[in-house]
């Protein structure tokens, strides 16, 4: 007999479990959550995981703050899946309802969250290995070179992750060391995506790994830095003027464009305006530029990662604390009660989901809406590395 008392509370709690099971890269990053209701567009300050420096004792100790660092994260994304439901579907048992409607809705929502995390990582992590347009297909390209990059940045060995797109996974699975790696996972999504622990990385595949299409300015090979200022609001960001010797380009740079100057790697963090006669101005980059004196850069060319391929896949190697996924529960809609709306939150992961059931008098159809509010940001870029593909 069908369950005629299917409620938003029942659906939300079951949907939350299935959403948690479907996440991949989002389950691998630092999570910050609060039970405080938030609206889209709000900015919340999250506390960074504590980091310390080991001093050499010289007679007195140097006290270090614990957990004082914070970073603002804009709650800019509501993942929403809203569907019409029939009278017959309303009378289903909970498990039948979830298998027919809820599973698909939660898979779509999980992909939205995963895609956002991967996209932000690709736009905010400046460090990279590999060659744009070449799929990593060997131990050095897939694991050893990224490991060296993280080691050089003093990234802790514990909690290192690597996430590849399906093409890179296919190439790497041909290697015996990958095929024979021990595999595990705490949720269904992670178990199914897990490639094993390889060269110190817990390694996964996620279909949402970002492919970045570079700005047209990156095809140039005659570019130098001609002016440097530093962002007043963010000490880790510099603002550059780039100049092409040919003096003809009117192309732009895109957030996520990568380049190297004098052995230092940078990422453009916001789209630029069109260059004027080869001069690209107000180019915001991370991290802070390594010199203040423009004169010392006279012979240092800007080498764009995507100069030839024009695009790259942003496979990722990172420590868990490199990227934050911040979630807050949405408010109950005005005038709604538990009979037609419910907000469920997982006390461990902090994930929350809101379910609202309604009836449209215009279409004379019932509607059920699943939604979740979140934001994501790279909080320790030095703990991450892009593996270009």
C-alpha positions in Angstrom: 0.0 0.0 0.0 1.4 3.4 -0.9 2.5 5.9 1.7 0.0 8.8 1.6 1.8 10.6 4.4 5.1 11.3 2.6 6.4 14.4 4.2 9.2 17.0 3.4 10.9 15.9 6.6 11.1 12.3 5.5 12.2 13.2 2.0 14.8 15.7 3.2 16.5 13.4 5.6 16.7 10.6 3.1 17.8 13.0 0.3 20.6 14.3 2.6 22.0 10.8 3.1 22.0 10.1 -0.7 23.6 13.5 -1.5 26.4 12.8 0.9 26.9 9.4 -0.7 27.2 10.9 -4.2 29.8 13.6 -3.5 33.4 12.9 -4.7 35.8 15.8 -4.7 33.6 17.7 -2.3 34.1 15.0 0.3 37.9 15.4 0.1 38.2 19.1 1.0 38.1 21.1 4.3 34.5 21.6 5.4 33.1 24.5 7.3 29.5 24.6 8.4 27.2 26.3 10.9 23.6 25.8 11.9 23.0 29.5 11.3 20.6 30.2 8.5 22.2 32.2 5.6 20.9 33.7 2.3 22.5 33.6 -1.1 24.9 36.5 -1.5 25.9 36.6 2.2 29.6 36.6 3.0 30.7 34.5 6.0 34.1 34.4 7.7 35.4 30.9 8.2 38.3 30.0 10.4 41.3 28.6 8.7 42.8 25.3 9.9 45.7 26.2 12.3 49.2 26.4 10.8 52.4 26.8 12.7 56.1 27.4 12.2 58.7 25.4 14.1 61.2 27.9 15.6 64.7 27.1 16.9 64.7 27.7 20.6 67.1 30.5 21.6 66.4 31.0 25.2 62.8 32.2 25.0 59.8 30.8 23.3 57.9 32.5 20.5 54.2 32.2 21.1 52.0 31.6 18.0 48.3 32.3 17.6 46.0 29.3 17.4 43.2 29.5 14.8 43.1 33.3 14.6 43.3 33.4 10.8 40.0 33.7 8.9 39.0 34.1 5.3 35.7 35.5 3.8 33.7 33.2 1.6 30.8 34.3 -0.4 27.8 32.1 -0.2 27.1 32.5 -3.9 25.6 29.2 -5.1 22.2 27.6 -4.5 22.1 24.1 -6.1 18.4 23.6 -7.0 16.5 20.7 -8.5 12.7 21.3 -8.8 10.4 18.8 -10.4 6.7 18.3 -10.9 5.2 15.3 -9.3 2.0 13.4 -10.0 -0.6 12.3 -7.6 0.6 8.7 -8.1 4.2 9.6 -7.2 2.9 11.4 -4.1 1.5 8.1 -2.8 4.7 6.1 -3.2 6.6 4.6 -0.3 9.7 6.6 0.7 12.2 4.2 -0.9 10.2 4.1 -4.2 9.9 7.8 -4.2 13.6 8.3 -3.7 14.6 5.7 -6.4 12.3 7.3 -9.0 12.9 11.0 -8.2 15.2 11.6 -5.3 18.3 9.6 -6.5 18.4 11.5 -9.8 17.8 14.9 -8.0 20.7 14.2 -5.5 23.1 13.0 -8.3 22.4 16.2 -10.2 22.9 18.3 -7.0 26.1 16.4 -6.1 27.5 17.1 -9.6 26.8 20.8 -9.2 28.6 21.0 -5.9 31.6 18.9 -7.2 31.8 20.9 -10.3 31.9 24.2 -8.4 34.7 22.9 -6.1 36.8 21.8 -9.1 36.1 25.0 -11.0 37.2 27.2 -8.2 40.3 25.2 -7.6 41.3 25.5 -11.2 40.9 29.3 -11.0 42.7 29.9 -7.8 45.6 27.4 -7.5 48.7 28.9 -9.2 51.1 25.9 -9.0 51.1 23.4 -11.8 53.0 20.5 -13.3 52.8 18.8 -16.7 52.1 20.2 -20.2 48.9 21.8 -21.3 47.1 19.5 -23.8 49.1 16.4 -22.8 47.2 13.8 -20.7 49.3 12.6 -17.7 50.0 9.0 -18.6 53.0 8.0 -16.5 54.1 7.9 -12.9 56.2 11.1 -13.2 53.5 13.0 -15.0 50.6 11.8 -12.8 52.2 11.5 -9.4 55.9 12.1 -9.0 56.1 15.6 -10.4 53.0 16.8 -8.4 54.5 15.2 -5.3 57.7 17.1 -5.8 55.8 20.3 -6.3 53.9 19.8 -3.0 57.1 18.7 -1.2 58.8 21.9 -2.3 55.9 23.9 -0.8 56.2 22.0 2.5 52.8 20.4 2.2 52.2 17.8 4.9 52.3 14.2 3.7 49.1 13.2 5.4 45.7 14.0 3.7 47.1 14.4 0.2 44.5 13.8 -2.6 44.7 13.5 -6.3 41.7 13.8 -8.6 41.8 13.1 -12.3 39.3 13.4 -15.2 38.1 10.2 -17.0 40.7 10.5 -19.8 43.7 10.8 -17.4 42.2 8.0 -15.3 42.1 5.8 -18.4 45.7 6.5 -19.2 46.9 6.0 -15.6 45.0 2.7 -15.1 47.2 1.1 -17.7 50.1 1.4 -15.2 50.6 -1.7 -13.0 51.2 0.4 -9.8 47.9 2.1 -10.3 45.9 -1.0 -11.1 47.3 -2.8 -8.1 46.8 0.0 -5.6 44.8 -0.6 -2.4 41.4 1.0 -2.5 39.0 2.2 0.1 36.4 4.9 0.7 34.1 6.2 3.3 31.1 6.7 1.1 29.6 5.0 -2.0 30.7 7.8 -4.3 34.3 7.7 -3.0 34.5 3.9 -3.1 33.4 3.8 -6.8 35.7 6.7 -7.8 38.7 5.5 -5.9 41.8 4.5 -7.9 43.8 3.6 -4.7 46.6 5.1 -2.7 49.4 5.9 -5.1 52.7 7.7 -4.3 51.3 9.1 -1.1 48.0 10.3 -2.7 44.5 9.0 -2.2 43.5 9.0 -5.8 40.1 9.5 -7.4 38.3 10.1 -10.7 35.6 12.8 -11.0 33.9 13.6 -14.2 33.5 17.2 -13.2 37.2 18.1 -13.4 37.4 21.4 -15.2 38.7 22.0 -18.7 40.0 25.6 -18.8 39.8 27.5 -22.1 42.5 30.1 -22.0 42.2 33.8 -22.9 43.4 34.8 -26.4 46.3 36.9 -24.9 48.0 33.6 -23.8 49.1 32.8 -27.4 51.7 35.5 -27.2 55.4 34.7 -26.7 56.8 38.2 -26.5 55.3 39.4 -23.2 57.0 41.0 -20.2 55.8 42.5 -16.9 56.0 46.3 -17.1 54.3 47.4 -13.9 53.5 45.9 -10.6 51.2 47.0 -7.7 49.8 45.1 -4.8 46.1 44.6 -3.9 45.3 46.7 -0.8 42.6 44.3 0.3 44.5 41.1 -0.2 48.2 40.9 0.6 48.5 37.7 -1.5 47.4 39.3 -4.7 49.3 41.5 -7.1 48.1 43.7 -10.0 50.2 43.6 -13.2 50.6 45.3 -16.5 51.8 43.0 -19.2 53.2 44.3 -22.5 53.6 42.5 -25.8 56.6 43.7 -27.9 54.6 43.4 -31.1 52.1 45.9 -29.7 49.1 44.7 -31.6 47.1 42.3 -29.4 43.6 43.3 -28.2 42.9 39.9 -26.6 42.0 39.2 -23.0 43.1 37.0 -20.1 40.7 34.7 -18.3 40.5 33.7 -14.7 42.4 30.5 -14.5 45.1 31.4 -17.0 48.5 30.1 -15.8 51.9 31.5 -16.5 55.5 31.5 -15.2 58.0 34.4 -14.7 61.5 33.7 -13.6 60.6 30.3 -12.4 57.7 31.5 -10.3 54.1 30.3 -11.2 51.0 32.5 -11.1 47.3 32.2 -11.8 45.1 35.0 -13.2 42.2 35.3 -10.7 39.7 37.5 -12.7 38.9 38.1 -16.3 40.7 41.1 -17.8 39.6 43.8 -20.2 40.8 43.7 -23.8 44.5 44.6 -24.3 45.2 48.0 -25.9 47.9 47.8 -28.5 49.4 44.7 -26.8 49.2 46.2 -23.2 47.1 44.2 -20.8 46.4 46.2 -17.7 45.0 45.5 -14.2 45.8 41.8 -14.3 45.1 40.4 -10.9 47.3 37.4 -10.1 48.0 35.1 -7.2 50.3 34.8 -5.3 51.9 38.1 -4.6 54.5 38.9 -7.3 58.0 38.0 -6.2 59.7 41.3 -6.9 58.7 45.0 -6.5 61.4 46.4 -8.9 60.2 46.3 -12.5 63.7 46.9 -13.7 64.9 43.5 -12.5 62.3 41.8 -14.8 63.7 43.3 -18.0 65.0 40.0 -19.3 62.3 37.8 -17.8 59.6 36.6 -20.2 56.1 35.7 -19.3 55.5 32.1 -20.4 51.9 31.1 -20.6 51.0 27.5 -19.9 48.4 27.4 -22.7 50.4 29.2 -25.4 50.2 26.2 -27.8 47.3 24.1 -26.6 45.0 27.1 -25.8 43.3 25.0 -23.0 44.2 22.6 -20.2 42.4 20.0 -18.0 42.9 21.0 -14.3 43.5 17.6 -12.7 44.3 18.3 -9.1 46.8 17.2 -6.3 46.1 18.9 -3.0 46.1 18.7 0.8 42.7 18.5 2.3 43.1 22.0 3.8 43.8 23.7 0.5 40.2 24.1 -0.5 37.2 24.9 1.7 33.6 23.9 1.0 31.3 26.1 3.1 27.7 25.2 3.6 24.9 26.8 5.6 21.2 25.8 5.9 18.7 27.8 4.0 15.8 29.5 5.8 12.4 28.0 5.9 10.2 29.7 3.4 7.9 32.3 4.9 4.6 30.9 5.9 5.7 27.2 5.5 5.5 24.5 8.2 6.9 21.0 8.4 3.8 19.9 6.5 5.2 21.4 3.3 8.9 22.3 4.0 11.9 21.0 6.0 15.6 21.8 6.3 17.8 18.8 7.1 21.4 19.1 8.2 24.0 16.3 8.8 25.7 17.0 12.1 29.0 15.4 10.9 29.6 16.7 7.4 27.6 19.9 7.9 25.7 19.3 4.6 22.2 20.6 4.6 19.3 20.4 2.2 15.9 22.0 2.1 12.9 20.4 0.7 9.8 22.4 -0.2 6.5 20.9 -1.5 3.9 23.2 -3.1 1.0 23.2 -5.5 0.8 25.5 -8.5 -2.7 26.8 -9.0 -1.7 28.0 -12.5 -0.7 24.5 -13.8 -2.7 22.5 -11.2 0.4 20.4 -10.6 2.3 19.6 -7.4 6.0 20.7 -7.2 8.8 19.5 -5.0 12.0 21.5 -4.7 15.4 20.3 -3.4 18.0 23.1 -2.8 21.2 23.7 -0.9 23.3 26.8 -0.3 27.1 26.7 -0.4 30.3 28.6 -1.3 33.8 27.4 -2.0 37.3 29.0 -1.9 40.9 28.0 -2.1 42.2 29.0 1.4 45.8 27.7 1.2 46.8 27.8 -2.5 50.3 26.6 -1.6 48.8 23.3 -0.5 47.6 22.5 -4.0 48.9 21.8 -7.5 47.2 21.5 -10.9 48.3 18.5 -13.0 47.8 19.8 -16.5 46.2 17.6 -19.1 
